[in-house]
Amino acid sequence: MISMDNILSRARENGKIIELIYFSKENDFTHRFVKVLSVNEEEILAFCYTRRQVRRFKKANILSAAPIRKKKGA
């Protein structure tokens, strides 16, 4: 199984957009598409396509991180 840290690091290295399920500070679940700019022990810095700005996401609040899957068929 690929770890979340590995997914975040790979996304930063290859510039791919990933999908996050995130628990916000307002206690809401949010679904975001982001481009990871940097990763450290506590958080990631990423461009959020929902908010259209650079945002910080606490790693502890990220419930899921995955590459965007291409849809098959029509």
C-alpha positions, 0 to 999 in steps of 0.5 A: 500500500502506498502511504499518504506521504509518498502520494504527496511527495510524488505529486509535488515532484511530478506536478500532478493534481491530486484529490484530497478529502479533508477535515476543515477547521470548521469541522466540515469534510471538504473535497479538494483538487490541489497541486502540491507545492511543498511538503513538510512534517506537519502540513502541505502547501498547495494550490487549491483549485476550489478556492483558486489560491495557495492554501496550507493543509494540515496533514493530520486533517487529510483523510484521503489523498489520491491521484485523479483517476481518468474516467473510462468510457462515455 
